[in-house]
Every structure is written in structure tokens, then in C-alpha cells.
Amino acid sequence: MRQKPTERHHAPMDVSARIEAVYAQIVHRNPGESEFHQAAREVLPALAPVLGAHPEYLEARIVERLCEPERQLVFRVPWVDDDGEVQVNRGFRVEFNSALGPYKGGLRFHPSVDLGIVKFLGFEQIFKNALTGLAIGGGKGGADFDPKGRSDGEVMRFCQSFMTELHRHLGEHTDVPAGDIGVGAREIGYLFGQYKRLTNRFEAGVLTGKPVAWGGSPARTEATGYGTVHFAQEMLRTRKRDFDGLTVVVSGSGNVALYAIEKVHSLGGRVVACSDSSGHVVDPDGVDLALLKEIKEVRRQRISAYADAKPSAVFSGRGSVFELSCEVALPCATQNELTEQSAIALVKNGVMAVAEGANMPCTPAAIEIFREADVLFGPGKAANAGGGGHLRAGDAAERLPRALDLRPDRGPSRRRHDRGPHPVPGHRRPLRLLPRRLRPGRERRRIRAGGGGDGRPGRRLSRSVQDPSEPIRRRR
């Protein structure tokens, strides 16, 4: 006689205890990686409500699988400097999670980079990319190489050696790196050139952050900085405020910081300070963005050169940019730069909003101080997701439902059927819809099918000019 299968009875799970067990396992498996431990500690407790409502996630060990990278790559990067001496650095790529799509995340070149730093950045990238709603996974990479003070030739040789090892793990449907600290358009260009040489393929989607002229996408450079400011603007609107007339401080002077400053100025705010690893400058008249770009992107000098060129600016190599009086603070430099002491100073000076443009720039103690003081706080997983989410393999212009004009002097116009009052009177709109005829990938050609020897007229079919392999679709 066939027996009935016995039912499995599971004891109720203590979600908090399970989360603590997962965190203890992370610390045990990843010793010495304090940044990764911190990132996990910030995320795991926030998952408790979801895990309580869905105990099957615990049974399937979804959290444990989420916290363990799918692949971790560590490799040697030998290169030759201008003196003919061989230098050896260490490269990393952590392909953390591809549940939603190919790994997507930047490359960081900085002496502080190690496996723990890259792992924490990759872990953050999973959630940032998921929030965009696009089909992209999370990953991150880099090397303990410092491009500061190196010639273009040295940077090129390092990038070529780095890509020689990494290229076999990349692909527009596999892993799509981008820039980060120490990796700008110059470095991306060298990396892409070597990838193209090694693979004998022009895969424009394999590295994002390239100039538009050779495979990049419009607004990619500005996306993270602009997105952070747009996020902060929406935060301010919850209290019936906007950037007009506000005093803002921005940490950093790299890609994110530069375009955050640009967008704040376009919305009527005044950025009075910015920084780099050598210190910070204060300019009561407002940061001269053109001069700052000249110093950081062309001359590649330290921030002190800004004070030398601008009489109204003062450079300081001591203290923090967050000790200054401001109403909005945008940390756009690096992890854990905004400490508990900096948060106390900001609150004392009357800050009303903080939006993270960098990855995990605020320490847990600083975040708690902002919450207790009722300061608006935008976590980086949402506030700075623009860079990774703006593109998917370099061709989001064809994939997004509508193309956007993110120029700083433009604002969001609406179509005739979606017209409504702008929420902030007196400001130009930050987003503008491009006409359909100007959107990339819209060119079509018509062909006729049928109409053969049977004498019947052919039916009109369409096929994309850009992708001839696309299946023919019949017009209805």
C-alpha cells in the first residue's frame, strides 16, 4: 500500500538571530575586511521585515547567497614605468551577483584598494543597480595603483597590463566595468583600446564612461552627480524647499563632485567648498566650476591650485569640509569620510539635508546623528545610483522608453498629453524629453514581404537598421 508523504514541519525562525548568524559568518569568512563588514551590518537588519514576511527566503538561504560573491578575481599587474623599472600592482574584480543581469560596477585605482574595499563596493552595487529597475547585476573592481603623479604613458601601460588579464572575464552580456576613483575618461580609453586589441571586437557596451564619439552614451559622465542633486532636490521638496538660495558644501573634486556642483548651480544653489585628499578650498563667492574643471581634468593638479588662481578662495589642509556652515551637504569623495564629529558640526551649523554621492561616505554613527536631529538623509544606494543605472552596457538610449536631455540648463518639459505645473516655480526644468525623431535607434527601414508569383501585394514589414538580425515584425 502506497504511503502518503509525510509533511515537513518547520519550527518558527527567529529572524533577528538568523541575521546575526549570517553576519557572524561574514566576519569569519572575510577577516580584516572592515568595510565589507560595515556594509553588511547596514543592510542585513533592514531585511528583517521582508524575511519575517517570507520565511521561505531564510529556508532557501537567500541572504547567505546574497552576501557571498559569485566570483572573486585577484591578479598580478606588472608594468614598466618611465625609468624602465618594472612595477607590480595587484588587480581585483569581484563579480558579486548576476541574478538580474550582467555584473555592472566601476573600477577604482587607488593605493587603498584591497579585496575588502572592492567587496564592499560590489555589495553596495547590487542594491543600487536593483533600485534602477534595469536588468543589471552588481560587481566592482580596481587596483592598488595610484595614477596621481604618473605620466600618460605610465597610466597607459598600467591600464593595458590590467586589461590583458581582466579582458577574459568581461563582455557586454557578462561583466560591464565603468569608472570610479582614479579611473576617468583617459583610463577608460586606454582600457577599452586594449580590450579591443585583444578581442578583435568593437564592443561599445563592454565599458561605460567612454566619450560619445566612440561608443559612449550622452549624459553618462554627468549621471551620478546630477542624480545625487536631483535626489536631494526631491528630499527638500518634502519640506517645501528647493536649492534656490541655499549654501552647499561638496566633498571631493572628481567626476561626481564636479557635476553635482554644476547641477546645484543650475538650480540656484551656491557651492562654497569642495575638497580632495590634500585638503579643501572655501570660496564664499561660489566655486568657479570652469576653473575647477581646468585644474582637475586638464592640469590634473591638487585642489590648492584653485586657491592660488582665485583670490577669493582659501585653501586648508586641516579639518574637514563638513565643519563649514551650510544648509545642504553632499559627500561625494570616498567611504567613511563623514564621521560622527563631522555630523555633529553639520547639525550645529544648521544643515537640513545630506545626500550621499559617494559609496557609504557616512559612518553609522553619523547617520544616527542625522536621524536624531531630523535631518533629511539620502543613502547612497538610492541617491548616487545614477551612474550605474543610467546605462546598461552602454546602450540605454536604445533600451530606455524615452531619451532624456540632462544638460544643466535644461528642465523637465512635458508632452502635451502630460502637461502640468512644475513643482518649483522659477527654475528651469532639469530633464527634457527629446523629440521621437531625434532618439537614438529610431531609424527604421521598410521592406515588403510576399508579393511573389501569386500576384498578391506584399505586406509591409519593418526591421531595425541597427540590428539586421532582429526578427521581422508585421505591422498591424
C-alpha positions in Angstrom: 0.0 0.0 0.0 1.4 3.4 -1.0 2.1 5.6 1.9 1.3 9.3 2.0 4.3 11.6 2.0 4.9 13.0 5.5 4.5 16.7 5.9 7.6 18.7 6.9 7.0 21.0 9.9 9.5 23.8 10.3 10.0 25.4 13.7 9.4 29.2 13.6 12.6 31.0 12.8 14.0 33.9 14.9 14.7 36.4 12.1 17.0 38.6 14.3 19.0 35.6 15.5 19.3 34.3 11.9 20.6 37.7 10.7 23.2 37.8 13.5 24.3 34.3 12.5 24.7 35.4 8.9 26.7 38.5 9.9 29.0 36.3 12.2 29.6 34.0 9.2 30.5 37.0 7.0 33.1 38.3 9.6 34.5 34.8 10.0 34.9 34.2 6.2 36.2 37.7 5.4 38.7 38.5 8.2 40.1 42.0 8.2 37.7 43.4 5.7 36.1 46.0 7.9 34.4 48.0 5.1 32.6 44.9 3.9 31.6 44.1 7.4 30.2 47.6 7.8 28.3 47.4 4.5 26.7 44.1 5.5 25.9 45.4 9.0 24.0 48.3 7.5 22.0 46.1 5.1 21.1 43.0 7.0 18.9 44.5 9.8 16.9 46.3 7.1 15.9 43.0 5.6 14.2 41.8 8.8 10.7 42.8 7.8 10.9 41.1 4.4 12.4 37.9 5.9 9.7 37.9 8.6 7.0 38.0 5.9 8.7 35.5 3.7 10.4 32.7 5.9 10.9 30.7 2.7 13.8 33.1 1.9 15.5 32.0 5.1 14.9 28.4 4.3 16.5 28.8 0.9 19.4 30.8 2.4 18.8 33.7 0.1 20.6 36.1 2.4 23.7 33.9 2.7 23.8 33.5 -1.1 23.4 37.3 -1.5 26.4 38.0 0.8 28.8 35.6 -0.9 30.2 36.8 -4.3 29.7 34.6 -7.3 33.3 35.1 -8.3 36.4 36.9 -6.8 39.3 37.6 -9.1 42.8 38.7 -7.8 45.6 39.0 -10.2 49.1 40.4 -10.8 49.5 43.6 -12.8 53.2 44.1 -14.0 54.1 47.2 -15.9 57.1 49.4 -16.8 57.5 53.0 -15.6 59.2 55.8 -17.5 62.5 55.0 -15.9 62.4 51.5 -17.4 61.8 49.9 -13.9 59.3 47.1 -13.6 56.4 47.8 -11.2 54.0 45.2 -9.8 50.5 46.0 -8.6 47.5 43.9 -7.6 44.3 43.9 -9.5 40.8 42.9 -8.4 37.4 42.2 -9.8 34.5 40.9 -7.6 31.6 39.7 -9.7 29.1 39.8 -6.9 25.7 39.0 -8.2 24.2 38.4 -11.7 20.6 37.5 -10.7 19.2 40.4 -12.6 21.7 40.8 -15.4 25.4 41.1 -16.2 27.7 42.4 -13.5 27.9 46.2 -13.5 30.2 48.4 -11.5 33.2 50.6 -11.7 37.0 50.2 -11.4 38.9 52.1 -8.7 42.6 52.9 -9.0 43.9 54.0 -5.6 46.6 52.8 -3.1 44.0 51.9 -0.5 42.2 49.4 -2.8 42.2 45.8 -1.5 39.8 42.9 -1.6 37.7 44.2 1.3 37.2 47.6 -0.3 36.3 46.0 -3.7 33.9 43.6 -2.0 32.1 46.3 -0.1 31.7 48.4 -3.2 30.4 45.4 -5.1 27.9 44.6 -2.4 26.6 48.1 -2.4 26.4 48.0 -6.2 23.9 45.1 -6.1 21.3 47.1 -4.4 22.0 50.4 -6.3 21.6 48.7 -9.6 18.5 46.8 -8.5 16.8 50.1 -7.5 17.2 51.4 -11.0 14.7 48.8 -12.3 17.2 47.9 -15.1 18.4 44.3 -15.8 21.9 44.7 -14.3 23.7 42.9 -11.6 26.4 44.1 -9.2 30.2 44.0 -9.3 33.2 46.1 -8.7 37.0 46.1 -9.4 40.2 48.1 -9.2 43.8 48.0 -8.3 46.2 49.4 -5.7 47.7 51.6 -8.4 47.9 55.4 -7.9 47.6 57.4 -11.1 48.4 60.7 -9.4 51.8 61.9 -10.5 52.1 59.3 -13.2 52.6 60.3 -16.9 50.1 59.5 -19.6 52.5 56.8 -20.8 52.7 55.1 -17.4 49.0 55.2 -16.9 48.5 53.7 -20.4 51.0 50.8 -19.8 49.4 50.0 -16.5 45.9 50.0 -18.0 47.0 47.8 -20.8 48.5 45.3 -18.4 45.4 45.4 -16.2 43.1 44.7 -19.1 45.3 42.0 -20.5 44.4 39.8 -17.5 40.8 41.1 -16.9 39.5 41.0 -20.5 38.8 37.3 -20.5 36.2 37.8 -17.8 34.4 40.7 -19.4 31.7 41.1 -22.1 28.6 43.2 -22.7 26.4 40.3 -21.6 28.8 39.1 -18.8 30.5 41.9 -16.9 30.5 45.7 -17.7 33.0 47.8 -15.8 33.0 51.6 -15.6 35.0 54.4 -13.9 35.4 55.2 -10.2 38.1 57.0 -8.2 41.2 57.3 -10.2 39.5 56.0 -13.4 38.2 58.7 -15.7 37.8 59.1 -19.5 41.6 58.7 -20.0 41.8 55.4 -18.2 38.6 54.1 -19.7 40.0 54.9 -23.1 43.2 53.0 -22.5 41.3 50.0 -21.1 38.9 49.9 -24.0 41.7 50.2 -26.6 43.4 47.2 -25.1 40.2 45.2 -24.8 39.5 45.9 -28.5 43.0 44.9 -29.5 42.9 41.6 -27.5 39.4 40.5 -28.6 39.4 41.9 -32.1 35.9 43.2 -31.5 34.5 46.7 -31.1 32.1 46.0 -28.2 31.0 49.5 -27.3 28.9 48.1 -24.4 31.7 46.4 -22.6 33.0 49.6 -20.8 30.8 52.5 -19.9 32.1 56.0 -19.4 33.6 56.4 -22.8 33.3 59.6 -24.9 30.2 59.7 -27.1 32.3 59.9 -30.2 33.5 56.3 -29.8 30.7 54.4 -28.3 29.8 56.3 -25.1 26.3 57.5 -24.2 25.1 61.0 -23.7 24.9 62.2 -20.0 26.8 59.2 -18.7 29.6 61.4 -17.3 27.1 63.7 -15.6 24.7 61.0 -14.4 25.9 60.3 -10.9 26.5 63.9 -9.8 23.3 65.1 -11.5 21.3 62.2 -10.0 22.5 62.9 -6.5 21.4 66.5 -6.7 18.0 65.6 -8.2 17.5 63.2 -5.4 18.4 65.9 -2.8 16.0 68.3 -4.6 13.2 65.8 -4.1 14.1 65.5 -0.5 14.0 69.2 0.0 10.6 69.4 -1.7 9.1 67.3 1.2 9.7 70.3 3.3 8.6 72.8 0.6 12.1 73.9 -0.1 14.5 73.7 -3.1 18.1 74.6 -3.8 17.4 78.2 -4.7 19.5 80.4 -2.4 20.9 77.5 -0.3 24.5 77.2 0.7 26.0 73.8 -0.2 29.3 72.1 0.5 30.5 69.2 -1.6 33.4 66.9 -0.7 35.6 65.6 -3.5 36.5 67.2 -6.8 36.2 64.2 -9.1 33.6 63.3 -11.6 30.7 63.0 -9.2 31.6 66.2 -7.3 32.1 68.3 -10.4 28.7 67.5 -11.9 27.0 67.8 -8.6 28.4 71.3 -8.3 27.2 72.1 -11.8 23.7 70.9 -11.2 23.4 72.7 -7.8 24.4 76.0 -9.5 21.9 75.4 -12.3 19.2 75.0 -9.6 20.1 78.3 -7.9 22.2 76.9 -5.1 25.7 78.1 -4.2 28.5 75.6 -3.6 31.1 77.3 -1.3 33.6 74.5 -0.7 35.0 71.3 -2.2 38.0 69.1 -1.5 40.4 66.4 -2.5 42.8 64.2 -0.5 45.2 67.1 0.2 42.6 69.4 1.8 39.7 71.6 0.9 39.1 75.1 -0.5 36.5 77.6 0.6 35.2 80.2 -1.9 32.5 82.5 -0.4 31.7 83.8 -3.9 30.8 80.3 -5.0 33.0 77.7 -6.6 34.2 78.7 -10.1 33.3 75.4 -11.9 35.2 76.2 -15.1 38.4 76.9 -13.2 37.9 73.8 -11.1 37.5 71.6 -14.1 40.6 73.1 -15.7 42.6 72.3 -12.6 41.3 68.8 -12.0 40.6 67.5 -15.6 43.2 69.3 -17.7 46.1 70.2 -15.5 45.5 67.3 -13.0 46.6 69.4 -10.1 45.8 69.4 -6.4 42.9 71.5 -5.1 45.3 74.0 -3.6 45.9 75.3 -7.2 42.3 76.6 -7.2 43.1 78.9 -4.2 46.3 80.1 -6.0 44.3 81.1 -9.0 41.2 82.5 -7.3 41.8 85.5 -4.9 38.5 84.9 -3.0 39.3 81.3 -2.2 41.2 79.9 0.8 42.9 76.5 1.0 43.1 74.5 4.2 45.0 71.2 4.7 43.4 70.6 8.1 40.0 69.8 9.3 37.0 68.7 7.2 34.9 70.4 4.6 31.9 69.3 6.7 32.9 71.6 9.5 31.8 74.6 7.4 28.4 76.2 7.8 25.9 75.0 5.1 22.3 74.0 4.5 23.0 71.0 2.3 26.0 68.7 2.4 26.9 66.3 -0.5 29.6 63.8 0.4 31.0 62.8 -3.0 34.5 61.6 -2.2 35.0 58.2 -0.5 33.8 55.8 2.2 33.5 56.9 5.8 34.6 60.5 5.1 31.7 62.0 7.1 32.3 60.9 10.7 30.4 61.4 13.9 32.3 64.6 14.7 31.5 66.0 11.2 27.9 65.1 11.6 27.7 66.9 14.9 29.3 70.0 13.3 26.9 69.9 10.4 23.8 69.7 12.7 25.2 72.5 14.9 25.6 74.7 11.8 22.0 74.1 10.7 22.3 71.6 7.9 18.9 70.5 6.6 19.8 67.7 4.1 22.6 65.3 3.4 22.7 63.2 0.2 25.4 60.6 -0.4 27.1 61.0 -3.8 29.9 58.5 -2.8 29.6 54.9 -1.7 29.0 54.7 2.1 30.6 58.1 2.8 28.7 58.5 6.2 29.7 56.3 9.2 26.8 54.6 11.0 27.3 57.0 14.0 26.9 60.0 11.6 23.7 58.6 10.1 22.3 58.1 13.6 23.0 61.7 14.5 21.2 62.9 11.3 18.2 60.8 12.2 18.0 62.1 15.8 18.3 65.7 14.5 15.6 65.1 11.9 18.0 66.0 9.1 16.9 64.8 5.6 19.2 61.9 4.6 19.6 60.3 1.2 21.5 57.0 1.3 24.0 56.3 -1.5 22.2 53.2 -2.6 19.4 55.4 -3.9 21.0 58.9 -4.2 24.0 58.0 -6.3 22.6 55.2 -8.4 22.5 57.4 -11.5 25.9 56.3 -12.8 25.3 52.5 -12.8 21.6 52.9 -13.6 21.9 55.5 -16.4 23.3 52.9 -18.8 23.1 49.2 -19.3 26.1 48.1 -21.4 26.4 51.5 -23.0 23.2 51.3 -25.0 20.5 52.5 -22.7 19.5 55.1 -25.2 18.0 52.3 -27.3 16.6 50.4 -24.3 15.0 53.2 -22.2 11.4 54.1 -23.1 12.3 57.7 -23.7 15.5 59.6 -24.2 16.4 62.4 -21.8 18.3 65.7 -22.2 20.3 66.1 -19.0 22.1 69.3 -19.9 22.4 71.5 -16.8 20.5 74.4 -18.3 17.5 72.3 -19.3 14.5 71.4 -17.2 11.8 68.6 -17.5 9.4 69.6 -20.2 6.2 67.6 -20.5 4.4 66.3 -23.5 1.1 67.8 -24.5 -0.9 65.0 -23.0 1.0 65.1 -19.7 1.2 68.8 -19.1 1.1 70.0 -15.5 2.6 72.7 -13.3 6.3 72.5 -12.5 6.7 71.8 -8.8 9.4 74.5 -8.4 8.4 77.8 -10.0 11.1 80.0 -11.3 13.6 77.2 -12.1 14.5 75.7 -15.4 13.5 72.1 -15.6 16.4 69.6 -15.2 15.1 67.0 -17.7 13.8 67.4 -21.2 12.3 64.9 -23.5 13.9 64.7 -26.9 11.6 64.5 -29.9 11.0 61.0 -31.1 12.7 61.7 -34.4 16.0 62.5 -32.6 16.1 59.5 -30.3 18.9 57.0 -30.9 17.9 53.8 -32.6 14.6 55.1 -34.1 15.7 54.9 -37.7 13.7 52.2 -39.5 13.5 50.9 -43.0 10.6 49.3 -44.7 10.7 46.2 -46.8 8.0 44.2 -48.5 7.4 40.5 -48.0 5.1 38.4 -50.1 4.1 39.8 -53.4 5.8 36.9 -55.2 4.4 34.9 -58.1 1.0 34.6 -56.6 0.2 38.2 -57.7 -0.9 39.3 -54.2 0.5 42.6 -53.0 3.3 42.4 -50.4 2.8 43.2 -46.7 4.8 45.9 -45.2 7.3 44.7 -42.6 9.9 46.6 -40.6 13.4 45.8 -39.4 15.8 47.9 -37.4 18.7 49.3 -39.4 21.0 48.9 -36.5 20.2 45.3 -35.9 19.5 43.3 -39.1 19.3 40.1 -37.1 16.2 41.4 -35.3 13.1 39.3 -36.1 10.9 40.8 -38.7 7.7 42.2 -37.1 4.5 42.6 -39.1 2.6 45.8 -39.0 -0.9 45.5 -37.8 
